[in-house]
Amino acid sequence: MEKLRYERPLIKRLDGNMPNKFGMRSDYTPKTHIEGVAVKDLIKQYGSPLFVISERQIRDNIRKARKAFETRYPRVQFAWSYKTNYLDAVCRTFHQEGSWAEVVSGFEYDKALHNGVEGSKIIFNGPDKSSADLEKAINNNSLIHIDHLDELYKIQELSKKQNKTARVAIRVNMDTGIYPMWDRFGFNYENGQAWTAINKIMQSETLELVGLHTHIGTFMLSPNAYATAAYKLAELARNIRLKYNHEINYIDMGGGFASHNTLKGAYLPGTDISPSINEFAEAITTALINSDFPQNKLPLLILETGRALIDDTAFLLGSVITNKRLSDGRRSTILDIGVNILFTSFWYDHKITPAQPFTQYTEDTVLYGPLCMNIDVVRENINLPLLNNGEHLVVHNVGAYNMTQWMQFITLRPRVVMIDTNHQEHVIRDNETLKSLLDLEHVPDHLTKFDL
Ligand SMILES: *Cc1c(COP(=O)(O)O)cnc(C)c1O
């Protein structure tokens, strides 16, 4: 056995009312392997920091989610939310599992086409769709979810010009009992805007109302809010049937199911309080089945679930740069992982574990990133054993939004590796280099030379 490194003994005060005489449980096990591959080897081969994604976990998650809905409702379709993680390898894993694409910009739309998704299986959301984007979407028979009236008029004009029917739905926002309400996207249910938009579409000759869409929020902890939303959309569908004798094809409940991360300030960890996908499925499908859609005409149920399907599939591996005592005596540990690549550290207390065996003395520690910026705090307080320079640690549940919201700031973005179901590694995104950035820059002639 390897000789353990000497560690200075530490006297620690135990506060009262703790679970036992040793204080709060803080006995982690190290996360030494991901999908059977050693963290140490991954870092050695691909560098530190490094994102690692498990293909097996993605497939497990989407299969479990499909099963939760398909066992409760006859017609279900998932659409992968590109903005949650739009690395091609990730999107294509979801497409192989039968998911359509859900996009919120022209860029994401083109990425879905590039991945080989048929236009008719792309759902086009978002408040900013250019005329060129819309023309393309109309031409490709995509499902265009209208956000506001100017967009509605633009689609009407373009579809007339192209002499082609546009397949549209409206995004509906509503009071589901969750506040603050997300009322900036789409048309409001309670004040009648949604019904006005529906009437305008139904009067148009070139717009075909194929569905109703809502996306009530993100990291939602209440299945009941989805039941309320589903009832309200079903109510709109009923009014459409009564007034126009028109059946919509689908109800799209958006995304937003909470993952198992722990929100900052939450009393209990996410693993204890986030509802399971079964609970969301039960709430939504019960509401739809109990509403008055004709028995053989239940609409297709579309789900745009993002974070709940991808968060726990990815890890961020990093290394310790150094330890320092702060002026108040607290230990701080400086990592090569910063908020530039771990954007979600602003709202989650991520689970972070050492990647190698460690001694059982733990201490409250501040985790800083490598940026020369005061805001670069990965965790204000976490109980960890001493981690020495060059040792590794693993940040869990980083699959959602980090690989899309990361920023190129001060330093370059790292590689992303996917481990496939046979434990083989694949680099699915290269690290940035000086060249990849310089390729975008241009220096005017008069600035090419200087003399210092
Ligand atoms: C972001 C987004 C999603 C995915 O949301 P998650 O919280 O990641 O599940 C789905 N639909 C729309 C319209 C979105 O904007």
Ligand as a Chemical Component Dictionary entry (heavy atoms), coordinates in Angstrom:
data_LIG
# 
_chem_comp.id                   LIG 
_chem_comp.type                 NON-POLYMER 
_chem_comp.pdbx_formal_charge   0 
_chem_comp.three_letter_code    LIG 
# 
loop_
_chem_comp_atom.comp_id 
_chem_comp_atom.atom_id 
_chem_comp_atom.alt_atom_id 
_chem_comp_atom.type_symbol 
_chem_comp_atom.charge 
_chem_comp_atom.model_Cartn_x 
_chem_comp_atom.model_Cartn_y 
_chem_comp_atom.model_Cartn_z 
_chem_comp_atom.pdbx_ordinal 
LIG C1 C1 C 0 -35.037 25.696 -22.304 1  
LIG C2 C2 C 0 -36.268 25.133 -22.857 2  
LIG C3 C3 C 0 -36.590 23.779 -22.686 3  
LIG C4 C4 C 0 -35.777 22.848 -21.812 4  
LIG O1 O1 O 0 -35.869 23.234 -20.483 5  
LIG P1 P1 P 0 -35.211 22.372 -19.292 6  
LIG O2 O2 O 0 -35.417 23.226 -18.090 7  
LIG O3 O3 O 0 -33.761 22.200 -19.634 8  
LIG O4 O4 O 0 -35.929 21.078 -19.218 9  
LIG C5 C5 C 0 -37.728 23.307 -23.300 10 
LIG N1 N1 N 0 -38.525 24.108 -24.035 11 
LIG C6 C6 C 0 -38.250 25.425 -24.209 12 
LIG C7 C7 C 0 -39.150 26.255 -25.030 13 
LIG C8 C8 C 0 -37.118 25.983 -23.624 14 
LIG O5 O5 O 0 -36.859 27.286 -23.790 15 
# 
loop_
_chem_comp_bond.comp_id 
_chem_comp_bond.atom_id_1 
_chem_comp_bond.atom_id_2 
_chem_comp_bond.value_order 
_chem_comp_bond.pdbx_ordinal 
LIG C1 C2 SING 1  
LIG C2 C3 SING 2  
LIG C2 C8 DOUB 3  
LIG C3 C4 SING 4  
LIG C3 C5 DOUB 5  
LIG C4 O1 SING 6  
LIG O1 P1 SING 7  
LIG P1 O2 DOUB 8  
LIG P1 O3 SING 9  
LIG P1 O4 SING 10 
LIG C5 N1 SING 11 
LIG N1 C6 DOUB 12 
LIG C6 C7 SING 13 
LIG C6 C8 SING 14 
LIG C8 O5 SING 15 
# 
